[in-house]
Amino acid sequence: MACWKGVGMPGLMYVARKPTPLGREMHTTACADTRIICFAERYEGKEVMAKADLVKDYSKSSAVALRCSKPWWGSGRVVVLDSAFASVLTAK
């Protein structure tokens, strides 16, 4: 979650359990070795995200996981995903 510092942020949300509860959700991919974030996608609200790439073919959570791993498709690298975002269809 990125801290909100201004006005008019698309996808602004409040999540009480977060250290910075008011902000923007980010979907990210990071390298386990270097701990560097390699890919980030902003959550821009329900309506916008419903039109995002791959949502027509997969569930919303699977589509997020696939978009976050897309830069490495066909690279021969191993991408490990959180099981909360995956399904059998995603793994195929």
NULOMAR-719424 format. One record per residue: x, y, z of N, C-alpha, C in turn; residue number from 1; chain. Coordinates in pm, 1 decimal, decimal comma. Example, Ala and Ser with C-alpha at 12.3 -4.5 7.8 and 13.67 -1.06 7.14 Angstrom:
BEGIN
1319,0;-569,0;780,0;1230,0;-450,0;780,0;1320,0;-330,0;780,0;1;A
1285,0;-225,0;708,0;1367,0;-106,0;714,0;1290,0;3,0;787,0;2;A
end
This chain:
BEGIN
84,7;-116,3;0,0;0,0;0,0;0,0;89,4;122,9;0,0;1;A
64,5;214,0;-91,1;140,0;339,0;-97,7;61,6;446,3;-22,7;2;A
129,2;521,5;58,0;66,9;626,7;139,4;6,0;735,0;50,8;3;A
-111,5;782,7;87,3;-177,8;889,5;13,0;-127,3;1024,1;61,0;4;A
-77,5;1108,5;-31,0;-20,0;1238,8;4,2;-89,6;1355,6;-64,1;5;A
-203,1;1334,0;-126,3;-265,2;1444,1;-200,1;-413,8;1428,4;-215,6;6;A
-466,0;1481,4;-327,2;-609,3;1474,7;-356,6;-634,0;1401,8;-488,3;7;A
-749,7;1340,5;-500,1;-792,5;1281,5;-625,3;-717,0;1158,7;-671,6;8;A
-684,7;1069,2;-583,1;-611,5;948,6;-621,9;-709,4;838,8;-663,2;9;A
-702,8;790,4;-790,7;-788,7;678,1;-829,9;-753,9;554,2;-748,5;10;A
-853,7;481,3;-706,5;-829,7;358,7;-631,5;-793,1;382,0;-486,2;11;A
-816,4;500,9;-434,5;-786,4;531,4;-294,1;-868,5;438,9;-204,9;12;A
-802,8;377,8;-106,0;-874,7;287,1;-16,4;-821,9;299,3;125,3;13;A
-902,5;253,5;217,6;-865,6;252,1;358,9;-866,2;106,3;405,0;14;A
-750,3;58,6;455,4;-737,7;-77,8;506,8;-677,4;-65,8;646,6;15;A
-759,5;-82,0;747,9;-720,0;-56,5;886,3;-598,8;-138,2;932,0;16;A
-581,5;-259,5;882,1;-472,2;-346,1;928,9;-335,2;-307,7;873,0;17;A
-329,2;-216,9;776,1;-201,9;-177,1;715,1;-131,6;-71,5;800,6;18;A
2,9;-67,5;796,2;77,4;35,2;871,9;39,6;177,3;829,3;19;A
15,9;196,7;698,3;-34,5;322,9;645,4;-171,8;291,0;588,5;20;A
-278,3;308,0;667,4;-409,5;256,5;628,4;-478,1;326,8;510,9;21;A
-443,9;451,8;483,3;-505,8;525,1;372,8;-404,9;536,2;259,9;22;A
-438,8;481,3;144,2;-344,1;487,2;33,5;-392,2;411,6;-87,2;23;A
-297,5;374,4;-170,2;-325,4;305,4;-295,4;-263,7;166,7;-290,8;24;A
-340,1;67,8;-334,1;-290,1;-70,1;-340,2;-202,4;-86,3;-463,4;25;A
-94,3;-161,2;-447,7;-3,1;-189,7;-558,3;13,3;-341,3;-569,8;26;A
7,5;-391,9;-690,9;38,1;-532,7;-717,3;181,8;-533,3;-765,6;27;A
268,4;-609,1;-700,2;410,1;-603,4;-732,6;470,8;-741,5;-753,3;28;A
583,3;-743,2;-823,2;666,2;-861,6;-839,3;806,3;-821,3;-795,4;29;A
868,2;-904,1;-712,7;1002,5;-872,7;-663,0;1095,7;-991,8;-681,9;30;A
1224,5;-962,1;-693,3;1326,8;-1065,3;-704,0;1360,2;-1114,6;-562,8;31;A
1353,3;-1244,8;-541,9;1380,4;-1301,3;-409,1;1527,4;-1286,6;-369,6;32;A
1617,6;-1287,3;-467,3;1760,6;-1276,2;-437,3;1801,6;-1133,3;-400,8;33;A
1758,4;-1036,9;-482,7;1801,7;-897,6;-462,1;1704,8;-815,5;-377,7;34;A
1581,0;-868,1;-364,1;1473,6;-797,2;-293,2;1436,7;-664,4;-360,6;35;A
1453,4;-659,6;-489,6;1419,6;-540,6;-567,7;1284,3;-563,0;-634,5;36;A
1195,3;-462,9;-628,4;1067,0;-471,3;-696,3;1093,2;-451,4;-845,2;37;A
1053,5;-550,5;-924,1;1080,7;-551,3;-1068,4;960,3;-506,4;-1151,0;38;A
841,2;-515,3;-1094,4;719,0;-481,4;-1166,5;618,0;-429,9;-1065,8;39;A
544,7;-326,7;-1103,3;438,7;-274,7;-1016,4;318,8;-233,6;-1101,3;40;A
200,6;-265,9;-1052,5;76,2;-227,6;-1117,5;-10,8;-159,4;-1013,4;41;A
-58,5;-40,8;-1043,4;-147,0;31,3;-950,5;-288,0;-26,3;-957,2;42;A
-351,5;-41,7;-840,8;-493,4;-74,7;-836,6;-567,2;56,8;-857,9;43;A
-653,2;62,7;-961,2;-717,1;188,7;-997,1;-867,5;189,7;-977,6;44;A
-918,1;99,3;-896,9;-1061,2;95,1;-870,8;-1126,6;-20,9;-943,6;45;A
-1241,2;-61,9;-892,1;-1311,9;-180,2;-940,1;-1344,5;-174,3;-1089,5;46;A
-1396,7;-60,8;-1135,8;-1440,3;-49,1;-1274,9;-1322,4;-57,1;-1371,4;47;A
-1214,4;13,5;-1341,6;-1096,2;14,3;-1428,9;-1030,7;-122,9;-1431,2;48;A
-1014,7;-183,9;-1314,0;-946,8;-313,0;-1306,5;-1028,8;-425,5;-1371,8;49;A
-1161,0;-408,7;-1380,7;-1245,7;-508,7;-1446,9;-1217,4;-513,1;-1596,9;50;A
-1155,7;-407,6;-1652,2;-1122,5;-400,2;-1794,8;-974,4;-429,0;-1820,8;51;A
-899,7;-464,9;-1717,8;-755,7;-488,0;-1731,8;-727,4;-612,5;-1815,9;52;A
-605,1;-619,3;-1866,0;-560,6;-731,1;-1947,9;-581,7;-865,3;-1875,7;53;A
-627,5;-965,0;-1947,7;-645,1;-1104,4;-1903,6;-766,7;-1129,3;-1813,8;54;A
-841,5;-1027,3;-1775,4;-957,5;-1046,0;-1686,9;-1071,1;-1121,1;-1757,2;55;A
-1081,5;-1106,5;-1888,2;-1187,5;-1176,9;-1962,2;-1166,3;-1328,2;-1962,0;56;A
-1040,1;-1371,1;-1955,8;-1008,7;-1513,6;-1966,1;-983,6;-1582,7;-1832,4;57;A
-956,1;-1504,5;-1727,3;-920,4;-1560,3;-1596,0;-996,6;-1486,7;-1486,1;58;A
-994,7;-1542,9;-1364,5;-1052,9;-1471,7;-1251,2;-969,7;-1345,7;-1226,2;59;A
-1024,6;-1251,2;-1151,2;-952,2;-1125,7;-1124,5;-817,2;-1150,7;-1058,9;60;A
-814,8;-1238,3;-958,1;-689,4;-1262,9;-886,8;-587,5;-1336,3;-974,3;61;A
-632,9;-1429,2;-1056,2;-541,9;-1497,6;-1147,7;-488,5;-1401,1;-1252,7;62;A
-573,2;-1312,0;-1301,4;-530,4;-1212,8;-1400,6;-422,1;-1122,0;-1342,4;63;A
-435,5;-1082,9;-1215,3;-332,4;-1001,3;-1149,4;-200,3;-1077,3;-1146,0;64;A
-204,6;-1203,4;-1103,4;-83,4;-1284,5;-1094,8;-17,4;-1298,9;-1231,6;65;A
-96,8;-1320,5;-1333,8;-42,2;-1336,3;-1468,4;16,5;-1205,7;-1522,0;66;A
-51,7;-1092,9;-1498,2;3,5;-963,6;-1543,5;134,9;-932,5;-1473,0;67;A
143,5;-967,0;-1344,9;265,9;-940,3;-1268,2;382,3;-1029,2;-1313,0;68;A
352,3;-1144,2;-1370,5;459,0;-1234,8;-1415,2;485,1;-1227,0;-1565,4;69;A
403,4;-1153,9;-1636,8;411,2;-1147,7;-1783,2;549,7;-1108,7;-1837,2;70;A
622,5;-1014,6;-1775,0;754,6;-979,6;-1828,6;851,7;-1098,8;-1835,6;71;A
824,1;-1206,3;-1763,0;915,0;-1321,4;-1758,6;863,1;-1442,3;-1835,4;72;A
748,8;-1428,6;-1901,3;695,4;-1540,0;-1980,0;797,1;-1578,3;-2087,0;73;A
824,4;-1705,9;-2099,6;915,2;-1755,5;-2203,2;1062,5;-1730,0;-2175,9;74;A
1096,9;-1677,3;-2058,2;1236,1;-1643,6;-2027,7;1314,3;-1762,0;-1971,2;75;A
1243,4;-1869,3;-1934,0;1309,4;-1984,1;-1872,5;1333,0;-1965,3;-1723,4;76;A
1288,7;-1853,5;-1668,5;1305,1;-1827,8;-1525,4;1190,2;-1887,1;-1446,6;77;A
1214,3;-1913,5;-1320,6;1110,8;-1966,5;-1232,1;1041,8;-1848,9;-1164,4;78;A
910,0;-1844,9;-1173,4;831,4;-1740,5;-1107,5;745,9;-1809,6;-1002,6;79;A
760,5;-1769,3;-876,8;684,8;-1827,6;-767,0;575,8;-1729,0;-727,1;80;A
451,8;-1776,3;-725,3;337,8;-1690,7;-692,7;274,7;-1733,2;-561,7;81;A
211,8;-1639,3;-496,0;134,8;-1666,0;-375,9;12,2;-1748,6;-415,8;82;A
-14,2;-1856,9;-347,7;-124,9;-1945,3;-383,9;-261,3;-1877,3;-373,8;83;A
-270,7;-1769,0;-299,3;-398,2;-1698,0;-286,9;-440,6;-1636,6;-420,6;84;A
-345,3;-1617,0;-511,5;-375,7;-1552,5;-639,3;-381,9;-1650,0;-754,8;85;A
-366,7;-1777,8;-729,6;-353,8;-1872,8;-839,0;-469,5;-1972,6;-844,3;86;A
-473,8;-2042,3;-954,6;-569,0;-2150,8;-973,8;-503,7;-2250,3;-1068,8;87;A
-568,0;-2361,7;-1091,4;-514,5;-2461,4;-1184,8;-507,3;-2400,4;-1324,9;88;A
-609,0;-2323,1;-1362,0;-611,1;-2257,4;-1493,6;-491,7;-2161,8;-1508,0;89;A
-458,4;-2088,8;-1403,0;-345,3;-1996,8;-1406,7;-215,1;-2073,2;-1427,5;90;A
-199,9;-2184,7;-1360,7;-76,5;-2263,6;-1369,8;-52,8;-2319,8;-1509,2;91;A
-158,2;-2343,1;-1583,3;-143,1;-2396,6;-1718,5;-86,6;-2290,3;-1808,5;92;A
end
